Amino acid sequence: MSENESPELAGLREEIDEVERTTVRTVELGMRGLVIAIAVFVLLVGEILPWMDGANGLQVLVGQGGATGKASMVPRLFAGASLTFGVLASALALMTRRWRLTWVCALGGWFATVTGVLAIWSRQSGGGQGPGIGLIIAVVATVTIAVLWFRTAWSRS
C-alpha cells in the first residue's frame, strides 16, 4: 500500500490479488470434466464385472475367488492403482479443480495404464483363462482417464 492509497482501494487490491491466486491454482474442465466423470463410471462398471477366473476387480484386489497366487499379483496391482488414481484421485480432482491434482491423476493414471496392460498380458500368457471383460473395460477406461488428465495438466500455460 502506498502513502496516497486509500484503505478502500488497498482492500480492493488485496481482494483482486486473492482472486488471481485462486484462479492460478484451479483448472476449468468444461466438457472434459464430464467425459472424465463418465470414464470413472465406466471404470467402476469394469471393476464389478469378471476379471479372471470368475472374480471381479474388487475380489481381485482383496485376493478372493480365483485371484490367488503369483498369477494375480499384477492384476491386483492394477486393481489398486485404478481405484486409487482412476476413481479416488479423479473424484477429488473433479471436486477441487486443483492443478496439482491433475498432475497426480495424469501420472498415476499412466502408472495404472501400464499395470493394466501388463495385467491383460499376464492373463493371456499365464495358461488358463484369458482376461475377463471387466479387466478389458477397466483398462480402456483407465487409458481414457489418463489421457484426459494428461491433456488437462499439460494445457496449463
Secondary structure by P-SEA (a helix, b strand, c coil): ccccccaaaaaaaaaaaaaaaaaaaccccaaaaaaaaaaaaaaaaaaaccccccccaaaaaacccccccccaaaaaaaaaaaaacccaaaaaaaaaccaaaaaaaaaaaaaaaaaaaaaaaaaaacccccccaaaaaaaaaaaaaaaaaaaaaaccc
